């Protein structure tokens, strides 16, 4: 029973990050012909990648803070989130390269992904203060 409770708590804490990750996989895996025209300006695609990964990283960090009740190790959370977001950044490009028609993988997309990841992680390091155990 305790395992079930811990699993439900984990899913609840990370639910927004999980939903956002699924949305990202769906949008980045769709063929470009199924997406609306997004050529608002040159580089809009890179801005979208940066924004998607900034939000995803922020939601993962939020889940980590909730899961640790604000007392978790800042650097452990940092590195776990970095590994997960890195895997998703390369995974989305692999999906675009091997499984999506009309889309292509691009190293600049991964660079934009890491810009969003880096902005969120830097904000976390600078702004998050752990709760003190009493």
Helices and strands as residue ranges (DSSP letters): H 2-13, H 15-29, G 32-34, H 44-67, H 74-98, H 107-127
